[in-house]
């Protein structure tokens, strides 16, 4: 089942299927290794709900909901 990255819960893993952002944000996501096929895990949520920290290829990266709502994933 495909869903937005912003919808996965802390502790869940997913595989990136599509990234629907453009420009600098897309380049930055690609630079940190967030490309289609990447396994990503939500590991921590801030007290106010965002950003959420994700484990991406062994690194913990916090990403805003505005950006994660445009990344489609398949929950594993």
Number of C-alpha atoms within 10 A of each C-alpha: 6 13 17 20 26 21 12 17 14 14 10 13 20 21 20 22 17 16 21 11 15 9 7 9 11 15 13 11 15 13 10 12 14 20 17 15 13 14 20 22 23 22 17 19 15 10 8 7 10 15 19 22 19 23 16 17 14 9 11 16 16 18 15 13 17 11 17 20 16 17 21 21 27 18 18 11
